[in-house]
Amino acid sequence: MASDSSAKPRSLVPQPCQLVIFGAPGDLAWRKLLPAVYNLNVDGLLPSHFAVVGFGLPAEGSIKGDPDEYLRERAKGGISRFSRQALDESHWADFTRSLFFVAGSFNDTRAYAQLKAKLDANDIQFGIPGARVFYLAVPPSLVGMCVAKLQQAGLVTSPDETTAFTRVIVEKPIGHDLASAREIIAQVASAFDESQTYRIDHYLGKETVQNLLVLRFANSIFEPLWNGKYIDHVQITVAEEEGLVQYDADSGEMLGTRAGYYEGVGAMRDMMQNHMLQVLCVVAMEPPWSLAPDIVRDAKASVLNCLRPIDIAEIDRTVVRGQYIEGDVHGRRVPGYRKEVRDSFSSMGKPLPQESVNSTTETFVAMKLFIDNWRWSGVPFYLRTGKRLPKRSSEVAIQFKAVPQVLFNHSPEVPLEPTVLSLRVQPEEGLAMRIASKLPGPKVRIYPVQMEFNYSQSLGGPSPEAYERLLLDVMAGDATLFLRRDAVEAAWKFVMPLLDYWQRQRVRDLPEYQCGTWGPCEADRIIEADGRQWRTL
């Protein structure tokens, strides 16, 4: 699906524009988007002519006083708590001058007229040539409405525009299944060309994920070994320490909940179908002949198209889901998922849906899959993700095949530790390689040693947040790290047989695991049946 733009060189220069955040009062803007823009401002990376306009209604209803001041105060609170760089009053004074808010409902035509008027006024004030980036930080059910209203308000320009451009960022999840994903894709396409559309997966903006390409294709030592001849298997783990509810560490009081989103969605849709399959694509893709956006995205889409469909008869042996139950986390007793769901709906003043009384939403998924192409034929990929695990950690581990059972590896009772290249995606980004080495002394004693690279220690500070890089890329018109529609559909096609199978099963209970453990024991059987083990992170 390479387009004419595939031959263009990558541009890393953000163009003058206004960033319009739909759902600006929401959690994503507070925790991630506004701190990301602030950090870009501190680093001097924003365009010289730039403004941010928030759009939406706060949860508490109408705004008292100046709408701009409402968003500025909320942004300041989010930046104080979540920014990569500490809030600096001089930088804040500069940043706040270009921060505005339009209060209105997403279905209110008059609110869009007010939004247009604010944008037009900002164009004049800041010398912006009519360019806008619309970030839809809204639930999937509202995407179609927002897109249609933008078009009706005359806020969408032709894809041929290069200075007064309009671009739209669509936040995950892209649908609940393949059919709804296609519906959302069609809704966005009714107003925006594919070249104007940026489907965001923040994992692809993380430095370690981006560094995978550099590691593979800028170092001659790795790429010749990056295939089934030398690699035994690959493990990809995304472990989350938090659960559905956030609690105060001292009082145990509920601070926030994701029940409104997560219940009925589960780990397969929330993490596996998007984040983890996208990381898999970066690990397994063929070398692209260019770094032009569509050439790179062609290579990633090819991986999804080569995924071996999981046979229905093999699902129970290759895929495991689970749900956390009450357990101890860092010395504190944490309730199980079902209780958190009940408490969350009660705290929100909403009735608990009947299907959620004894919820079968999975909070953990582990699976084994294969990529049927020449490079990866026969190499298993083991993926797992879950909530309420012992620690927050994401890792890609490449385990190389064992050396022959001669010389130093001659004893089958005490085999050498395998050579492993591990890439840490979070919380501390970096990479490590475990190799065999001789211990000092007259005897030949072999011990595994670790060669480490840590971004913050080696490069003098924490790496930029994923949203910082991704927002810059949209302003620059670089879609390399964003999902193309064919990749979205291919990922859904792969997981739909699993979701349909689980729907038909209608089980009353899932395999369980206590909070603070590494998932249900059934997940161990997937990998141990092949004579391997999950890595301890």
N, C-alpha and C positions, 0 to 999 in steps of 0.2 A: 504493500500500500504506500510505497514511497511517492511523495508528491514532488512538484517542481521545486519546492523549497528545500528538498533534501540536498541539493548541490550547493546551497548557500553556506558560507562559513559561519561558525557560531559567533554570536555577538554577546559580549558580557557587559555592555554599556547600557545601564537602565535609561530609558527615555523619559522626558518630562511627561507627567501624567497625574491623575488623581486616583487614589485607591479608595474605592467605595466598599465598605464592609457591611453587608446585609447581616443582621443579627449581631450588631456591635455591642448591645448590652449583654450578650450571652457569654458563656464560660470560655469558649474557644478564643474569642477576641480578647477577653480579659487576661487569660493565662498565656496565650501564645502569640496572637497576631499583633496586638498593640505593643507588647514588649519587643517583638521582633523588629517592628518598624522603628521603635525607639533606638534599639541597638544599631540598626543601619544608619540612623541619624548620627549617633555618637561616633561611629566609625567613618563618617563622611562618605558613605556609599550611595546615599539616595540621590536621585536626579536633582539638578540645581533648581528646577521649577517643579514643585511637588506639594500635594496636600492630601489629607486623609479625611474622608467624610463617613461617619457612621450612620446607619439607617436601621430603624426598627423601633420597637417599643419595649421598655423594661418590664420585667415580670411583675413588678409591683403596680404597674399601670401608668397613669399620666405623670409627666415630669413637671415639677414645680420650679419655676425660675428659668434661667437661660439654658436651653438645650445643649449648647456648646459646652457650658461649664459642667453640666451633668456628665458628659462623656470625658471631659478632661480630668475630672475628679476620679472617675472610675478607672480611667487609663492610668492615672498616677498610682492608684492603689495596686493595680495589677503589675505595673512596672516595679514598684517597691518590693513586691513579694516574689516575682517570677523572672525578672530580667537577668540576663547573663551578666550584665554590667550594672553596678550600683547606680541608683538614681542620683544624678548630679544636677543641682539647681540651675546651673548655667545652660547645660544641654536641655534640661526640661523647659526652660523659658523659651529657648529657640524652637523646640519641638511643638510646644502647646499652641504656638501662633498659627500653625497649619493644621490644627485638629478641630473638626466641626461635627455637628450632629443634626440630623433631620429626624424628628420623631414622627412615626407613622406606621400604619399597618401595611403588611405586604399586599393586601387586596384592595387598598384604598387608592383609587386613581388620583385623587387630589394630592396624596402624599408624594406620588411620583412626580407630579408637576412641581411640588415644592423642592423635591430633590434636584430636578433639572434646573430650577432657578438658582439653587445654591451652587451647583456645579458650574453653571454659566458665569455666576458672579466670581467664583474662585478662579476660573480661567483668566478673567480680566485682572484680578488682584495679584495672582502669582505668575502671570505670563505663561500659562499652560495652553498649548494649542488644541484644546478640545479632546485630549486623549484620556480615556478612562479605563480602569481595571475594576471589574465588579467581582468581589469575593462573596460567593453565596455560602456563608456559614449558617445554613438553615437545614432543617430536616429534608430528606429526599422528597417527601410529599408536597413541599412548598416550592421546589425548584421550577416546575412547569409554570406555576402562577407568577413567580418573580420574573422569569424570562419573558413571558407574554406581556406583562405590565411594562417591562423595560422597552420592549419593542413598540408597544402602543404609545409610550411617552416620547418616542423619537430619540431614545438614548442608545440605539445600536447603529453603528455606522457600517459601511461596506468593508468587507475583508481586504479590499485593495488599498484602503487608507493606510498610510505609513506614519503620518504625524498625528492626525485626529483619530487614532485607532480606538477601537473598543475590544476588550478581551474579557473573558469570563472565567473565573476559577470555580470549579465544582468540587465541593468537599465530599469525602467518602461518608457513608457508604453510597456507592452508585447502585441503588436498588436493593431489594430484599432477595431477589432471585433473578434468573436470566430474563424472564419476561418483563419484570419491572425495571431492570437495568436498561433493556432496549427501549422501554417507554421513556425513561429519563433522557437517554441519549437522543431520542427523536424529539423530545420537547426542547432540549437545548439547541438541536440542529435546526429547529423551525425559525430561530432568530440568529444564531451564531454559526458561522462557518467552522469546520473542523480546525482550520488554522487559527481561529480566534478562541478555541476552547482548550482549557487547561484543567484536566482532572488530576487532582492533587493526591499524592500518597506521601505523607511527610517522611516515611522511612527512607525514601529515595533521596531525600535531601541531607541525610546524615553523612558526615564526613567519611566514616569507615565504609559505608556502602559505596560512596563515590570512589573511595580509594581502592576498592576492589578492581576497578578497571585499570587504574594505574599500576597496581601490584601485578596484575596479569600481563598487561600489554606494554609496560615500560621497563620490565625486568626480564632479561633473557633467561634467567634460571627457572622461572615458574611455568611459563606457557608450554614448553615442551613436555612437562610432567602433568599438565592439567587435563587428564583424560583417564579412561578406564584401564589403561595399561599400567598406570602407576598409583592411582587412587583407589583405595579399598572402599570407602564410603564417605558420605558427607552428612553432618548433623547441623541442623539449624534450629536454634532454641530462642524463643522469646518468652521470658519468664517475668511475670508481674507479681510484685509483693502485695499490692493493694487488691481489694476485692470490689464488690459493688458499692460499698459504703465507706466513706472516710470518717474516722472517729478522732476525737480529741485525745491526745496521748495521755493526758492526766485524768480528765474526768470521764472519758469514755463516751462523751456526748457525740451524737451524730452531727457531722459538719456538712456533709453533702452526699448525694447518691446519684448513681447513673441508672437506676432501675427503670426510669421512663424510657431510656434508650435500649439498655442491654437485655432486659427480660423479653424473651421471644426471639432475640437475635442470636446470641451465643458466640462462642469462640470461633466456630468455623466461619461465620459471616463477618465477625468483627475483626479477626486477625488473619486467619489462614487464607481466605479467599483473596485478600488484597496484599497486606504487608508481606506475608511470608512467601507467597508465590512470586511477588515482585523481587524480593531479595534472591530467591532461587534463580530467577531469570538472569540477574547480574552475575551470580556465581557460575552459571552453566552456559551462558551465551557464547556463540562463535565470535571470533574477532571481527568487528565491523571494519569495512574498508575506509570509513570516514567517521568523524565525530559529528557530522551533521545530524540534527535531531531525528529525522525519519530513518536514517541509516541505522543508528543505534537502536531505535524503537523497533525496526524490522528484526534485528538480531534477537531482541528480547521476546518479541511475539513468536518467533520461530520456536523458542523453548516451550512456550505454552502449547503450541500446536503439536509438539512432539511428546507431551506428557502421555504416558500409557494410561488409557482409561482403566479405572479400577473395576474389576469384574464383581458383579453383585455377589457371587458365591464366595469371594475373597474378602469382602468388606470387614467382616468380624475378625479376620486374622490380620488385617493390615491397617485398620483404622480403629482407634479407641477414643471415646469421649468420656468425660467424667464431670463430677460436680463436687465442690468443696463442702465439707461439713464442719461443725464446731471443732476448734483446736486451739493450741497455744502458739502465739506469734510474739517472739521476743518477751516471753514471760507474761503476756496478757491473753486472756481467754477471748477468742473471737467467734462470733456466731456463724452458723452455716449459711449457705446461699439462700435457702428457702426462707429462713427467718429474716434475713436482710431484705428480701423482696417484700415480705409482709410489713416489716417495720417501715420500709421506704414508702410504700403506697399509703400507709397510715399517716406518716409525717407530711405527705403531700396533700392529704385530705381527699384522696381518690379511692374509689372502691377497688378492691383487689379482683382482677379478672378471674373467672372461674378456672381457666386453664393454668393459672399461676398459683393456685392454692397448693398444689403439689407439683411445682414447676419441674420440668425436665429440660430446661435450658442448660446446655453444656457450658462449663466454665474452663474446661480443659479439653484439648484435642491433641492426639499424637497419630502420626501416620507414616507409612512407608510408601514411597512412590519411585517410579523409574522414568527416565527420559530415553525414549527409543530413537536414538540417532547414533552415528558412528562414534562420536566422542565419548558418550556416556553409556553405551550398551552394557547392561549387566551391573552397573554401579547403583546401589541403593542410596536414596536420599531419605533421611529420617528427619521429620519435622515435628516439633512439639511446641505448644503454647498453653499457658494457663494462668489463672488468677489465684491469689493467696498461696503462691509458692514461696520457698524460703527467702528469696531475694529478688530484687529487680535486676535483671541481667539479660542481655541479648547477645548471641554469639553465633558465628558461622565457623564450623570446625571441619577442616579438610584432613582426613586421616589417610596417610599413604600406606601402601601395602607393606607387609612385613618382609624383611630381608630373608634370603634362603636359610634353611636350618643347617648351616655350616658355620665354621669359625666361631664368631661370638654369639650366634643364635642357635647353637647346636642342641641345646637342652629343651625338649618340648615341655618339661615340667616347669621351667622358669624362662619363658620366652622374653625377649627384649620388649621394652615398652615401644609402641609404635611411634613413628614420626608424625607429628600433628602440627598443622598450621592453623591457628585460631585467630579470628578477627572479632574483637569486641565492639559491638555497635553501641551499647550503652551499659552502665552509666558512664564509665571511663573509656572513651574511645581509644582504640589502639590495636596492636596485633602482637602475637607471640608465636614462637616456634619451638616445639619440644624436640630435642635431638638426643641421641645417645652419646655419652662422653665417658672417658676413663677417669676413675677416681685416682688421685695422687697416691703413689706407693708402689712397691715392687710387684704386687699381684695385679692381675688384670681384673679389675672390678668395674663394671659398667653401671653408670647411673644416668637417669634422664635429667637433662638440664634445660632451662628455659631461656630463650633469647627474647627480650621484651622491647616493645616500642610503645610509649604512651604519648598521646598527642599533647596533653597539657604540660607534661614534664619536659618533653623534647622540644616543643615549639613555643614554650613560654606563656602558656595560658590556655583556657578552655577554647575549644573550637566553636565556631558560630553555630547557633541553633539551626535546625533543618529549615524552619519556616523563613529564616533570614535569607538563605540561599534561594529558596524556591520563589519567594516574592521578588527578589532581584531578577531571577530568570524570566518571570512573566513580564516585568517592566522592560526587559531587554528583548522580549519576543523569542526566547529560547525554550522550546518545548521538550528538550532531551529527557528531562527527569519527570515528565508527566505522562499519564496513561493515555494511549490512543484507544479509540473505541473498539478496535478489533481485539486488543489485549484485554480490555474489560470483559468483553463477551467470551473470549477463550477461557478466562479464569472461571467465569460462572459456569461454562459448559463442563469444565472439569469437576467442579464440586457438586453440581446439581444431582447426579445420580446418588451421591451420598446423602444429600438433604432429602431427596425423595424417598430413599430407602428408610431413613429414620422416621420420616413422616408416616410411612405405611406401617412401620413397626408399632408405633404408639406405645412405647414402653412406659411403665409407671415409675420406674426408678433407673437411675444411671449408676455406673460404678462410682464409688465415693472415695475421696481422699481428704484427710484432715488438713485444716489450714496449717501452713508452715511445712508441708511435705512436698515432695516432687511429683505429685500426681498419683493416680490409681495404679495398683500393682499390674493391672492388665496392660498398661503402657510399656512396662518392662518386658513383658512377654513378646511384644512385637519385635524388639531388637535382639533380645536374648535368644530367641528361636534361631537367629542367624549366627549365633556365637559372638555377638558383640554386646556392648553396654553403652547406656547413656553416659555422657560425660558429666562429671560433677563441676558445676560452674563456680 
